[in-house]
Amino acid sequence: MQPPAALQPIIHFFMQGGYWMIPLLACSLISVAIIFLRAFALRRRTVMPPSIEREIEALQPADDSDTIVRLARLVRSDPSTLARIAHVGLQHLQWPRGENSEAVQTRARHEIVRLESGLFILEIVVGISPLLGLLGAVSGLVAVFAEFGNTSGSGSDPRIIASGISEALSTTIVGIAVAIPSLIAYSYFSKKIETMAAEMESLVGDLLAKCYYQKQRRAALAGRGHTPAAEPDPLLLELL
């Protein structure tokens, strides 16, 4: 069964590239798979759900503990990156603010590594695809010069020479063609992760500032006798 006529030039082009086309095709398939997987995983609503963003932005320092408890329940049941980072901060509100911030930063670094998973493969593809294309080019040129060396110039088989030159050009073209979209995707995803990381840092930092302001306010009111000092904090009871 022959392939459709429209695919025959493409198949012929890849056949001309020789065996170096096999690793180049493997690189292209790996690159496409990583691009689709990262594009799905790095959707903004998956990493930073709008509902959690709105809750954090709407939270006011003077709000009661019930508002933060509701936010804590929301992030506890959400699997997103922002929710996991915010949950660490809310879970350790009984700690001093400096120690809590360090715990949040540690978790944030872990989450950023998770977001970047797979990008190093794109980086490898960007680096090795042109090199594989260059190897194919050198291999093709070796065949050409070997043909010239084995026979006189007038007796050289033009088909072998043309095949060698075709292999050289085909692998070079494919190597660069694989590297360019991989580099674009790598740069785009890296910048997107950097942008979302900065936004999450700002949101969680704002959340901690509001929560610790509320704790200080409650402690001040308790010291003035407005709130019994021995009364358990409902926020801490919920988060613990």
TORPA-4810 file (N, C-alpha, C, O; in nm, 3 decimals):
<nodes>
NODE_1_0.084_-0.120_0.000_0.000_0.000_0.000_0.088_0.125_0.000_0.166_0.146_0.092_M
NODE_2_0.074_0.205_-0.103_0.155_0.325_-0.114_0.093_0.440_-0.036_-0.029_0.448_-0.024_Q
NODE_3_0.177_0.530_0.018_0.124_0.645_0.090_0.056_0.741_-0.006_0.080_0.734_-0.126_P
NODE_4_-0.029_0.829_0.044_-0.094_0.928_-0.043_0.007_1.011_-0.118_0.120_1.030_-0.073_P
NODE_5_-0.034_1.061_-0.233_0.057_1.137_-0.318_0.109_1.262_-0.248_0.222_1.304_-0.271_A
NODE_6_0.026_1.322_-0.163_0.068_1.445_-0.094_0.180_1.419_0.005_0.259_1.509_0.034_A
NODE_7_0.189_1.296_0.059_0.291_1.264_0.158_0.419_1.211_0.096_0.523_1.204_0.162_L
NODE_8_0.414_1.173_-0.029_0.532_1.113_-0.092_0.653_1.206_-0.095_0.764_1.161_-0.066_Q
NODE_9_0.637_1.338_-0.129_0.756_1.425_-0.124_0.816_1.438_0.015_0.938_1.446_0.031_P
NODE_10_0.729_1.438_0.117_0.779_1.449_0.255_0.856_1.324_0.293_0.965_1.332_0.351_I
NODE_11_0.799_1.207_0.260_0.866_1.081_0.292_0.999_1.072_0.217_1.099_1.027_0.272_I
NODE_12_0.998_1.114_0.092_1.122_1.111_0.012_1.227_1.203_0.073_1.346_1.170_0.076_H
NODE_13_1.183_1.318_0.121_1.276_1.414_0.183_1.343_1.352_0.306_1.464_1.365_0.324_F
NODE_14_1.263_1.285_0.390_1.320_1.225_0.510_1.405_1.103_0.476_1.504_1.076_0.544_F
NODE_15_1.369_1.030_0.370_1.449_0.916_0.331_1.586_0.962_0.281_1.686_0.891_0.299_M
NODE_16_1.591_1.078_0.218_1.719_1.129_0.169_1.814_1.163_0.283_1.936_1.161_0.265_Q
NODE_17_1.760_1.193_0.400_1.845_1.231_0.512_1.923_1.116_0.572_2.015_1.140_0.650_G
NODE_18_1.889_0.995_0.539_1.962_0.881_0.591_1.925_0.848_0.735_1.822_0.892_0.786_G
NODE_19_2.010_0.770_0.800_1.978_0.722_0.934_1.985_0.833_1.039_1.934_0.815_1.150_Y
NODE_20_2.046_0.946_1.008_2.049_1.056_1.105_1.911_1.118_1.125_1.888_1.190_1.222_W
NODE_21_1.820_1.089_1.033_1.684_1.140_1.049_1.611_1.073_1.166_1.518_1.131_1.222_M
NODE_22_1.652_0.953_1.202_1.583_0.880_1.309_1.595_0.954_1.443_1.493_0.980_1.506_I
NODE_23_1.717_0.989_1.490_1.723_1.065_1.615_1.660_1.203_1.604_1.607_1.255_1.702_P
NODE_24_1.666_1.263_1.485_1.604_1.394_1.468_1.452_1.385_1.479_1.388_1.471_1.539_L
NODE_25_1.394_1.280_1.421_1.250_1.260_1.433_1.213_1.230_1.577_1.109_1.275_1.626_L
NODE_26_1.298_1.153_1.647_1.271_1.125_1.789_1.274_1.254_1.869_1.189_1.274_1.957_A
NODE_27_1.369_1.342_1.842_1.375_1.472_1.910_1.251_1.554_1.884_1.198_1.620_1.974_C
NODE_28_1.204_1.551_1.759_1.086_1.630_1.725_0.962_1.578_1.797_0.881_1.657_1.846_S
NODE_29_0.946_1.446_1.805_0.831_1.389_1.874_0.837_1.419_2.024_0.735_1.451_2.085_L
NODE_30_0.956_1.408_2.084_0.971_1.439_2.226_0.939_1.585_2.252_0.872_1.619_2.349_I
NODE_31_0.988_1.672_2.165_0.965_1.815_2.181_0.816_1.848_2.173_0.765_1.925_2.254_S
NODE_32_0.748_1.791_2.077_0.603_1.816_2.062_0.528_1.766_2.184_0.437_1.834_2.233_V
NODE_33_0.565_1.649_2.235_0.497_1.594_2.353_0.518_1.684_2.475_0.423_1.711_2.548_A
NODE_34_0.641_1.730_2.496_0.669_1.816_2.611_0.595_1.949_2.597_0.543_2.001_2.696_I
NODE_35_0.590_2.003_2.478_0.521_2.131_2.457_0.373_2.119_2.490_0.317_2.206_2.557_I
NODE_36_0.309_2.013_2.445_0.167_1.995_2.474_0.143_1.971_2.623_0.049_2.026_2.681_F
NODE_37_0.227_1.890_2.686_0.210_1.862_2.828_0.231_1.987_2.913_0.154_2.012_3.006_L
NODE_38_0.334_2.064_2.882_0.360_2.186_2.959_0.254_2.293_2.932_0.217_2.368_3.023_R
NODE_39_0.206_2.300_2.809_0.101_2.397_2.779_-0.026_2.366_2.858_-0.096_2.458_2.902_A
NODE_40_-0.055_2.237_2.876_-0.171_2.198_2.955_-0.149_2.223_3.103_-0.238_2.271_3.173_F
NODE_41_-0.029_2.190_3.153_-0.002_2.202_3.296_0.017_2.346_3.341_-0.009_2.378_3.457_A
NODE_42_0.062_2.434_3.252_0.093_2.572_3.289_-0.019_2.669_3.255_0.004_2.790_3.244_L
NODE_43_-0.139_2.617_3.237_-0.252_2.709_3.220_-0.268_2.791_3.348_-0.256_2.739_3.458_R
NODE_44_-0.296_2.919_3.330_-0.302_3.008_3.446_-0.409_2.965_3.545_-0.387_2.971_3.666_R
NODE_45_-0.524_2.923_3.497_-0.631_2.885_3.589_-0.599_2.757_3.664_-0.659_2.728_3.767_R
NODE_46_-0.502_2.678_3.610_-0.459_2.558_3.681_-0.355_2.591_3.788_-0.358_2.533_3.896_T
NODE_47_-0.267_2.683_3.759_-0.162_2.721_3.854_-0.213_2.821_3.956_-0.185_2.810_4.076_V
NODE_48_-0.288_2.920_3.909_-0.338_3.028_3.996_-0.489_3.044_3.972_-0.530_3.130_3.894_M
NODE_49_-0.570_2.964_4.038_-0.715_2.973_4.016_-0.767_3.113_4.047_-0.732_3.170_4.151_P
NODE_50_-0.850_3.170_3.961_-0.904_3.304_3.985_-0.980_3.316_4.116_-0.979_3.422_4.178_P
NODE_51_-1.048_3.208_4.159_-1.125_3.214_4.282_-1.036_3.241_4.403_-1.072_3.318_4.491_S
NODE_52_-0.918_3.176_4.407_-0.826_3.198_4.519_-0.763_3.336_4.510_-0.746_3.403_4.611_I
NODE_53_-0.729_3.378_4.389_-0.676_3.514_4.373_-0.774_3.617_4.426_-0.735_3.709_4.498_E
NODE_54_-0.900_3.603_4.389_-1.000_3.701_4.434_-1.016_3.699_4.586_-1.030_3.804_4.648_R
NODE_55_-1.013_3.580_4.646_-1.028_3.571_4.791_-0.912_3.639_4.863_-0.932_3.710_4.961_E
NODE_56_-0.791_3.618_4.812_-0.674_3.680_4.877_-0.677_3.832_4.859_-0.649_3.906_4.953_I
NODE_57_-0.710_3.877_4.739_-0.713_4.021_4.713_-0.825_4.089_4.789_-0.811_4.204_4.831_E
NODE_58_-0.937_4.018_4.808_-1.050_4.078_4.878_-1.032_4.077_5.029_-1.103_4.149_5.100_A
NODE_59_-0.940_3.997_5.080_-0.918_3.988_5.224_-0.865_4.121_5.277_-0.771_4.178_5.221_L
NODE_60_-0.923_4.169_5.384_-0.882_4.294_5.445_-0.820_4.266_5.582_-0.860_4.172_5.650_Q
NODE_61_-0.721_4.347_5.621_-0.657_4.324_5.752_-0.754_4.327_5.869_-0.733_4.259_5.969_P
NODE_62_-0.862_4.406_5.857_-0.957_4.418_5.966_-1.066_4.310_5.965_-1.153_4.309_6.051_A
NODE_63_-1.061_4.219_5.867_-1.163_4.113_5.860_-1.151_4.021_5.982_-1.045_4.009_6.043_D
NODE_64_-1.262_3.955_6.013_-1.259_3.863_6.128_-1.193_3.732_6.088_-1.161_3.710_5.971_D
NODE_65_-1.174_3.645_6.186_-1.105_3.518_6.163_-1.183_3.427_6.070_-1.124_3.343_6.001_S
NODE_66_-1.314_3.441_6.067_-1.395_3.353_5.983_-1.359_3.368_5.835_-1.366_3.271_5.760_D
NODE_67_-1.320_3.488_5.795_-1.284_3.511_5.654_-1.158_3.432_5.618_-1.151_3.372_5.511_T
NODE_68_-1.059_3.434_5.707_-0.936_3.360_5.680_-0.960_3.210_5.690_-0.900_3.133_5.615_I
NODE_69_-1.046_3.169_5.781_-1.081_3.027_5.792_-1.146_2.978_5.662_-1.116_2.868_5.615_V
NODE_70_-1.233_3.060_5.606_-1.296_3.022_5.479_-1.192_3.010_5.368_-1.197_2.918_5.286_R
NODE_71_-1.096_3.102_5.366_-0.988_3.094_5.268_-0.902_2.971_5.292_-0.860_2.905_5.196_L
NODE_72_-0.876_2.939_5.419_-0.795_2.820_5.451_-0.864_2.694_5.402_-0.798_2.604_5.350_A
NODE_73_-0.995_2.685_5.419_-1.067_2.568_5.370_-1.063_2.560_5.218_-1.056_2.451_5.161_R
NODE_74_-1.066_2.677_5.153_-1.063_2.679_5.007_-0.930_2.628_4.954_-0.927_2.546_4.862_L
NODE_75_-0.819_2.676_5.010_-0.688_2.635_4.959_-0.657_2.491_4.999_-0.581_2.423_4.931_V
NODE_76_-0.714_2.444_5.109_-0.689_2.307_5.152_-0.748_2.206_5.054_-0.692_2.098_5.035_R
NODE_77_-0.858_2.241_4.992_-0.925_2.147_4.901_-0.888_2.169_4.754_-0.938_2.100_4.666_S
NODE_78_-0.799_2.266_4.728_-0.762_2.298_4.590_-0.624_2.242_4.559_-0.532_2.260_4.640_D
NODE_79_-0.605_2.175_4.444_-0.476_2.114_4.414_-0.379_2.206_4.340_-0.272_2.160_4.299_P
NODE_80_-0.411_2.332_4.322_-0.328_2.422_4.243_-0.199_2.460_4.315_-0.187_2.439_4.436_S
NODE_81_-0.104_2.515_4.241_0.024_2.557_4.298_0.004_2.669_4.399_0.060_2.665_4.508_T
NODE_82_-0.074_2.770_4.362_-0.098_2.882_4.453_-0.163_2.834_4.582_-0.128_2.880_4.690_L
NODE_83_-0.257_2.742_4.573_-0.325_2.691_4.692_-0.228_2.619_4.784_-0.235_2.635_4.905_A
NODE_84_-0.138_2.538_4.728_-0.044_2.465_4.812_0.052_2.559_4.884_0.087_2.537_5.000_R
NODE_85_0.095_2.665_4.814_0.186_2.761_4.879_0.112_2.838_4.987_0.164_2.856_5.098_I
NODE_86_-0.009_2.886_4.956_-0.086_2.961_5.054_-0.122_2.874_5.174_-0.126_2.922_5.287_A
NODE_87_-0.148_2.747_5.150_-0.183_2.657_5.260_-0.069_2.644_5.360_-0.093_2.637_5.481_H
NODE_88_0.055_2.642_5.311_0.170_2.635_5.401_0.174_2.758_5.490_0.196_2.748_5.610_V
NODE_89_0.152_2.876_5.429_0.153_2.998_5.508_0.043_3.002_5.612_0.066_3.044_5.725_G
NODE_90_-0.076_2.961_5.575_-0.189_2.963_5.668_-0.174_2.855_5.775_-0.218_2.872_5.889_L
NODE_91_-0.113_2.745_5.738_-0.099_2.633_5.832_0.000_2.666_5.943_-0.007_2.607_6.052_Q
NODE_92_0.092_2.758_5.918_0.196_2.789_6.016_0.182_2.932_6.069_0.283_2.996_6.100_H
NODE_93_0.062_2.980_6.079_0.043_3.115_6.134_0.081_3.123_6.281_0.106_3.233_6.332_L
NODE_94_0.086_3.010_6.350_0.127_3.014_6.490_0.277_3.033_6.505_0.326_3.063_6.614_Q
NODE_95_0.351_3.017_6.395_0.495_3.040_6.397_0.524_3.190_6.391_0.437_3.268_6.352_W
NODE_96_0.646_3.232_6.428_0.686_3.371_6.402_0.683_3.399_6.252_0.701_3.309_6.170_P
NODE_97_0.662_3.525_6.219_0.644_3.559_6.078_0.766_3.523_5.994_0.752_3.476_5.881_R
NODE_98_0.888_3.546_6.048_1.008_3.515_5.971_1.019_3.367_5.938_1.053_3.330_5.826_G
NODE_99_0.991_3.283_6.037_0.999_3.138_6.013_0.890_3.092_5.916_0.914_3.005_5.833_E
NODE_100_0.772_3.152_5.927_0.665_3.116_5.835_0.703_3.156_5.692_0.678_3.081_5.598_N
NODE_101_0.762_3.274_5.676_0.802_3.319_5.543_0.906_3.225_5.483_0.903_3.196_5.363_S
NODE_102_0.998_3.176_5.566_1.098_3.081_5.516_1.032_2.950_5.473_1.071_2.891_5.372_E
NODE_103_0.933_2.905_5.550_0.862_2.782_5.512_0.788_2.801_5.380_0.785_2.711_5.296_A
NODE_104_0.728_2.917_5.364_0.657_2.946_5.239_0.755_2.952_5.122_0.725_2.898_5.015_V
NODE_105_0.870_3.015_5.139_0.968_3.023_5.032_1.022_2.886_4.994_1.045_2.857_4.876_Q
NODE_106_1.042_2.801_5.095_1.088_2.665_5.067_0.985_2.589_4.983_1.020_2.522_4.886_T
NODE_107_0.859_2.600_5.022_0.753_2.534_4.946_0.741_2.593_4.806_0.718_2.520_4.710_R
NODE_108_0.757_2.725_4.796_0.746_2.790_4.665_0.856_2.742_4.571_0.831_2.718_4.452_A
NODE_109_0.978_2.727_4.622_1.087_2.676_4.538_1.057_2.535_4.490_1.083_2.500_4.374_R
NODE_110_1.000_2.454_4.579_0.963_2.317_4.540_0.856_2.319_4.431_0.861_2.240_4.337_H
NODE_111_0.759_2.408_4.445_0.652_2.415_4.346_0.702_2.467_4.211_0.656_2.423_4.106_E
NODE_112_0.796_2.561_4.214_0.852_2.612_4.089_0.928_2.502_4.015_0.922_2.493_3.893_I
NODE_113_0.999_2.419_4.091_1.069_2.306_4.029_0.969_2.212_3.962_0.994_2.160_3.853_V
NODE_114_0.854_2.192_4.026_0.750_2.107_3.967_0.697_2.170_3.838_0.673_2.100_3.740_R
NODE_115_0.679_2.301_3.838_0.630_2.368_3.718_0.731_2.359_3.604_0.694_2.354_3.487_L
NODE_116_0.859_2.358_3.639_0.964_2.355_3.537_0.997_2.214_3.490_1.082_2.197_3.402_E
NODE_117_0.932_2.114_3.546_0.963_1.976_3.508_0.937_1.955_3.359_0.831_1.992_3.309_S
NODE_118_1.031_1.898_3.292_1.018_1.873_3.149_1.083_1.980_3.064_1.117_1.953_2.948_G
NODE_119_1.102_2.099_3.117_1.163_2.205_3.036_1.309_2.177_3.005_1.359_2.218_2.901_L
NODE_120_1.377_2.105_3.095_1.518_2.074_3.067_1.529_1.983_2.945_1.631_1.984_2.875_F
NODE_121_1.424_1.903_2.918_1.427_1.818_2.799_1.421_1.905_2.674_1.491_1.879_2.576_I
NODE_122_1.336_2.009_2.677_1.333_2.101_2.564_1.468_2.168_2.545_1.513_2.188_2.432_L
NODE_123_1.533_2.202_2.656_1.665_2.265_2.647_1.766_2.171_2.583_1.850_2.213_2.504_E
NODE_124_1.757_2.043_2.617_1.847_1.944_2.557_1.818_1.931_2.408_1.911_1.924_2.327_I
NODE_125_1.690_1.928_2.371_1.653_1.916_2.230_1.706_2.035_2.151_1.756_2.020_2.040_V
NODE_126_1.694_2.155_2.210_1.745_2.276_2.144_1.895_2.265_2.118_1.944_2.310_2.015_V
NODE_127_1.967_2.203_2.213_2.111_2.193_2.198_2.156_2.084_2.102_2.250_2.105_2.025_G
NODE_128_2.090_1.967_2.106_2.142_1.854_2.028_2.085_1.846_1.887_2.147_1.785_1.799_I
NODE_129_1.970_1.907_1.862_1.911_1.895_1.727_2.000_1.955_1.620_2.025_1.889_1.519_S
NODE_130_2.050_2.078_1.637_2.142_2.130_1.533_2.270_2.047_1.523_2.327_2.033_1.414_P
NODE_131_2.316_1.991_1.637_2.437_1.909_1.632_2.413_1.780_1.555_2.499_1.734_1.479_L
NODE_132_2.296_1.721_1.575_2.262_1.602_1.496_2.251_1.636_1.348_2.294_1.560_1.262_L
NODE_133_2.192_1.752_1.320_2.186_1.797_1.180_2.324_1.818_1.123_2.349_1.786_1.006_G
NODE_134_2.414_1.872_1.204_2.552_1.892_1.157_2.621_1.758_1.133_2.695_1.743_1.036_L
NODE_135_2.597_1.661_1.223_2.655_1.528_1.202_2.604_1.466_1.072_2.679_1.403_0.997_L
NODE_136_2.473_1.485_1.046_2.420_1.434_0.920_2.482_1.502_0.801_2.509_1.438_0.699_G
NODE_137_2.506_1.633_0.813_2.569_1.706_0.704_2.711_1.656_0.679_2.751_1.635_0.565_A
NODE_138_2.786_1.638_0.788_2.922_1.588_0.773_2.922_1.448_0.715_3.004_1.415_0.630_V
NODE_139_2.828_1.365_0.760_2.819_1.229_0.708_2.792_1.230_0.558_2.851_1.154_0.482_S
NODE_140_2.701_1.318_0.515_2.671_1.327_0.373_2.790_1.376_0.291_2.816_1.326_0.182_G
NODE_141_2.862_1.474_0.346_2.978_1.525_0.274_3.090_1.423_0.268_3.164_1.418_0.170_L
NODE_142_3.103_1.341_0.372_3.203_1.234_0.370_3.175_1.138_0.255_3.266_1.095_0.185_V
NODE_143_3.045_1.106_0.237_3.009_1.016_0.125_3.042_1.079_-0.009_3.087_1.010_-0.101_A
NODE_144_3.022_1.211_-0.020_3.051_1.279_-0.146_3.200_1.276_-0.175_3.242_1.239_-0.285_V
NODE_145_3.282_1.314_-0.075_3.426_1.318_-0.098_3.484_1.179_-0.113_3.584_1.159_-0.183_F
NODE_146_3.422_1.080_-0.047_3.468_0.942_-0.065_3.447_0.898_-0.208_3.529_0.826_-0.265_A
NODE_147_3.335_0.940_-0.267_3.308_0.905_-0.406_3.409_0.971_-0.499_3.454_0.909_-0.596_E
NODE_148_3.444_1.097_-0.470_3.545_1.164_-0.551_3.682_1.099_-0.535_3.761_1.093_-0.629_F
NODE_149_3.709_1.049_-0.414_3.840_0.988_-0.390_3.853_0.851_-0.452_3.964_0.811_-0.488_G
NODE_150_3.745_0.778_-0.465_3.751_0.642_-0.518_3.757_0.639_-0.670_3.806_0.543_-0.728_N
NODE_151_3.706_0.745_-0.736_3.702_0.747_-0.883_3.753_0.881_-0.931_3.767_0.976_-0.854_T
NODE_152_3.780_0.888_-1.056_3.820_1.016_-1.115_3.699_1.107_-1.122_3.585_1.062_-1.115_S
NODE_153_3.725_1.232_-1.136_3.614_1.329_-1.136_3.513_1.302_-1.245_3.394_1.319_-1.223_G
NODE_154_3.559_1.259_-1.363_3.464_1.236_-1.471_3.389_1.105_-1.454_3.282_1.086_-1.512_S
NODE_155_3.447_1.012_-1.371_3.382_0.884_-1.355_3.297_0.873_-1.231_3.245_0.765_-1.202_G
NODE_156_3.280_0.982_-1.157_3.201_0.978_-1.034_3.055_0.955_-1.066_3.001_1.007_-1.164_S
NODE_157_2.992_0.876_-0.982_2.850_0.848_-0.998_2.771_0.968_-0.946_2.774_0.995_-0.827_D
NODE_158_2.702_1.040_-1.033_2.631_1.160_-0.988_2.519_1.129_-0.889_2.481_1.215_-0.809_P
NODE_159_2.466_1.007_-0.894_2.359_0.972_-0.800_2.412_0.965_-0.657_2.344_1.008_-0.564_R
NODE_160_2.533_0.910_-0.638_2.592_0.901_-0.504_2.626_1.041_-0.453_2.604_1.073_-0.336_I
NODE_161_2.679_1.122_-0.544_2.713_1.259_-0.504_2.588_1.336_-0.465_2.585_1.405_-0.364_I
NODE_162_2.484_1.323_-0.547_2.358_1.393_-0.518_2.297_1.341_-0.389_2.240_1.418_-0.311_A
NODE_163_2.308_1.209_-0.365_2.252_1.153_-0.242_2.326_1.206_-0.120_2.264_1.237_-0.018_S
NODE_164_2.459_1.216_-0.129_2.537_1.268_-0.017_2.506_1.413_0.013_2.491_1.452_0.129_G
NODE_165_2.497_1.494_-0.092_2.464_1.636_-0.073_2.322_1.650_-0.018_2.297_1.735_0.068_I
NODE_166_2.230_1.567_-0.066_2.093_1.572_-0.017_2.087_1.536_0.131_2.014_1.600_0.207_S
NODE_167_2.164_1.434_0.172_2.168_1.396_0.314_2.221_1.511_0.397_2.171_1.539_0.506_E
NODE_168_2.325_1.576_0.346_2.385_1.687_0.420_2.285_1.800_0.440_2.273_1.854_0.550_A
NODE_169_2.215_1.836_0.334_2.121_1.947_0.343_1.996_1.911_0.421_1.944_1.992_0.498_L
NODE_170_1.946_1.789_0.401_1.821_1.747_0.467_1.836_1.744_0.618_1.751_1.798_0.689_S
NODE_171_1.940_1.683_0.668_1.956_1.673_0.813_1.980_1.810_0.876_1.935_1.836_0.987_T
NODE_172_2.052_1.896_0.805_2.074_2.032_0.858_1.943_2.107_0.870_1.917_2.172_0.970_T
NODE_173_1.860_2.097_0.766_1.731_2.165_0.768_1.643_2.114_0.882_1.584_2.193_0.955_I
NODE_174_1.635_1.982_0.896_1.549_1.923_1.000_1.602_1.957_1.139_1.524_1.988_1.230_V
NODE_175_1.734_1.952_1.157_1.791_1.985_1.287_1.756_2.127_1.331_1.719_2.150_1.446_G
NODE_176_1.768_2.221_1.239_1.734_2.360_1.272_1.583_2.374_1.290_1.537_2.448_1.378_I
NODE_177_1.506_2.305_1.207_1.360_2.313_1.216_1.308_2.258_1.349_1.206_2.306_1.399_A
NODE_178_1.375_2.159_1.405_1.335_2.106_1.536_1.377_2.201_1.647_1.303_2.221_1.743_V
NODE_179_1.495_2.259_1.634_1.548_2.343_1.741_1.472_2.475_1.756_1.454_2.522_1.868_A
NODE_180_1.428_2.535_1.646_1.365_2.667_1.653_1.236_2.667_1.734_1.225_2.744_1.829_I
NODE_181_1.136_2.581_1.702_1.014_2.582_1.785_1.039_2.536_1.928_0.972_2.582_2.020_P
NODE_182_1.137_2.447_1.947_1.169_2.404_2.083_1.225_2.520_2.165_1.193_2.535_2.282_S
NODE_183_1.309_2.601_2.102_1.365_2.717_2.171_1.256_2.820_2.202_1.254_2.879_2.310_L
NODE_184_1.166_2.840_2.107_1.055_2.935_2.130_0.969_2.887_2.246_0.935_2.966_2.334_I
NODE_185_0.935_2.758_2.247_0.852_2.704_2.355_0.924_2.712_2.489_0.863_2.747_2.590_A
NODE_186_1.053_2.679_2.491_1.130_2.684_2.616_1.133_2.826_2.672_1.113_2.847_2.791_Y
NODE_187_1.159_2.923_2.586_1.164_3.062_2.630_1.028_3.110_2.679_1.018_3.180_2.779_S
NODE_188_0.922_3.072_2.608_0.787_3.113_2.646_0.747_3.055_2.781_0.698_3.127_2.868_Y
NODE_189_0.769_2.925_2.798_0.731_2.861_2.924_0.814_2.913_3.041_0.762_2.933_3.151_F
NODE_190_0.943_2.935_3.018_1.028_2.987_3.125_0.982_3.125_3.169_0.977_3.153_3.289_S
NODE_191_0.949_3.210_3.073_0.902_3.344_3.107_0.766_3.338_3.175_0.740_3.415_3.268_K
NODE_192_0.680_3.249_3.131_0.549_3.235_3.193_0.561_3.190_3.338_0.492_3.242_3.426_K
NODE_193_0.648_3.092_3.364_0.669_3.046_3.502_0.726_3.158_3.587_0.684_3.176_3.702_I
NODE_194_0.821_3.233_3.533_0.880_3.345_3.607_0.775_3.449_3.643_0.774_3.501_3.755_E
NODE_195_0.687_3.479_3.549_0.582_3.579_3.573_0.484_3.530_3.680_0.451_3.604_3.772_T
NODE_196_0.438_3.406_3.666_0.343_3.353_3.764_0.407_3.338_3.902_0.340_3.357_4.004_M
NODE_197_0.537_3.304_3.907_0.606_3.293_4.035_0.610_3.429_4.106_0.590_3.437_4.227_A
NODE_198_0.637_3.534_4.030_0.639_3.668_4.090_0.501_3.708_4.140_0.489_3.767_4.247_A
NODE_199_0.397_3.675_4.064_0.262_3.709_4.106_0.221_3.630_4.230_0.157_3.685_4.320_E
NODE_200_0.256_3.501_4.235_0.224_3.420_4.352_0.299_3.468_4.475_0.245_3.468_4.585_M
NODE_201_0.424_3.509_4.457_0.501_3.563_4.569_0.435_3.688_4.625_0.426_3.706_4.747_E
NODE_202_0.387_3.774_4.535_0.319_3.896_4.580_0.189_3.864_4.653_0.160_3.923_4.757_S
NODE_203_0.111_3.770_4.598_-0.016_3.735_4.660_0.002_3.673_4.798_-0.066_3.711_4.894_L
NODE_204_0.093_3.577_4.809_0.113_3.509_4.937_0.176_3.604_5.038_0.143_3.599_5.157_V
NODE_205_0.267_3.690_4.993_0.323_3.789_5.084_0.217_3.883_5.138_0.218_3.917_5.256_G
NODE_206_0.126_3.926_5.052_0.015_4.011_5.094_-0.077_3.937_5.191_-0.126_3.995_5.288_D
NODE_207_-0.100_3.808_5.164_-0.185_3.727_5.252_-0.124_3.717_5.392_-0.194_3.734_5.491_L
NODE_208_0.006_3.689_5.400_0.070_3.677_5.531_0.069_3.810_5.606_0.049_3.813_5.727_L
NODE_209_0.089_3.919_5.533_0.086_4.049_5.599_-0.050_4.077_5.661_-0.058_4.127_5.773_A
NODE_210_-0.157_4.044_5.590_-0.292_4.066_5.643_-0.320_3.974_5.762_-0.380_4.017_5.860_K
NODE_211_-0.276_3.849_5.753_-0.302_3.754_5.861_-0.227_3.794_5.988_-0.284_3.789_6.098_C
NODE_212_-0.101_3.832_5.973_-0.025_3.868_6.093_-0.070_4.003_6.151_-0.059_4.026_6.271_Y
NODE_213_-0.121_4.090_6.067_-0.180_4.214_6.118_-0.301_4.180_6.204_-0.322_4.239_6.310_Y
NODE_214_-0.381_4.084_6.156_-0.499_4.046_6.233_-0.459_3.981_6.365_-0.523_4.005_6.468_Q
NODE_215_-0.353_3.898_6.364_-0.308_3.836_6.489_-0.260_3.943_6.588_-0.291_3.934_6.707_K
NODE_216_-0.187_4.041_6.540_-0.139_4.148_6.628_-0.256_4.229_6.682_-0.255_4.273_6.797_Q
NODE_217_-0.355_4.249_6.598_-0.473_4.326_6.641_-0.549_4.251_6.751_-0.592_4.311_6.849_R
NODE_218_-0.565_4.119_6.732_-0.634_4.040_6.834_-0.555_4.038_6.964_-0.612_4.045_7.073_R
NODE_219_-0.421_4.028_6.952_-0.338_4.027_7.072_-0.347_4.161_7.146_-0.349_4.166_7.269_A
NODE_220_-0.353_4.271_7.067_-0.364_4.402_7.129_-0.499_4.418_7.201_-0.506_4.471_7.312_A
NODE_221_-0.605_4.371_7.135_-0.737_4.379_7.198_-0.743_4.293_7.323_-0.805_4.332_7.423_L
NODE_222_-0.680_4.177_7.319_-0.678_4.091_7.436_-0.601_4.157_7.551_-0.638_4.143_7.667_A
NODE_223_-0.492_4.229_7.516_-0.415_4.296_7.619_-0.490_4.410_7.683_-0.466_4.444_7.799_G
NODE_224_-0.583_4.471_7.608_-0.662_4.581_7.663_-0.786_4.533_7.736_-0.860_4.612_7.795_R
NODE_225_-0.807_4.402_7.732_-0.922_4.347_7.802_-1.048_4.338_7.720_-1.153_4.300_7.773_G
NODE_226_-1.041_4.372_7.587_-1.160_4.363_7.502_-1.194_4.219_7.468_-1.310_4.184_7.445_H
NODE_227_-1.091_4.135_7.465_-1.111_3.994_7.433_-1.040_3.912_7.538_-0.924_3.939_7.567_T
NODE_228_-1.105_3.814_7.597_-1.038_3.732_7.699_-0.911_3.671_7.644_-0.911_3.611_7.536_P
NODE_229_-0.800_3.686_7.719_-0.671_3.637_7.671_-0.670_3.486_7.656_-0.598_3.431_7.573_A
NODE_230_-0.750_3.420_7.738_-0.748_3.273_7.733_-0.839_3.215_7.627_-0.843_3.093_7.609_A
NODE_231_-0.911_3.299_7.556_-1.004_3.249_7.453_-0.926_3.193_7.336_-0.839_3.261_7.283_E
NODE_232_-0.953_3.071_7.294_-0.878_3.014_7.183_-0.909_3.086_7.053_-1.023_3.127_7.028_P
NODE_233_-0.808_3.102_6.973_-0.822_3.168_6.843_-0.890_3.070_6.747_-0.833_2.964_6.720_D
NODE_234_-1.008_3.101_6.695_-1.077_3.008_6.604_-0.999_2.984_6.477_-1.010_2.878_6.416_P
NODE_235_-0.920_3.081_6.436_-0.839_3.062_6.316_-0.734_2.954_6.337_-0.717_2.864_6.254_L
NODE_236_-0.663_2.963_6.450_-0.561_2.862_6.477_-0.622_2.725_6.500_-0.567_2.624_6.458_L
NODE_237_-0.737_2.722_6.568_-0.803_2.593_6.589_-0.840_2.528_6.457_-0.828_2.407_6.441_L
NODE_238_-0.886_2.608_6.362_-0.924_2.555_6.231_-0.801_2.507_6.154_-0.804_2.399_6.094_E
NODE_239_-0.694_2.586_6.156_-0.578_2.554_6.075_-0.494_2.443_6.134_-0.428_2.369_6.062_L
NODE_240_-0.496_2.432_6.266_-0.419_2.326_6.330_-0.490_2.192_6.314_-0.441_2.090_6.362_L
</nodes>
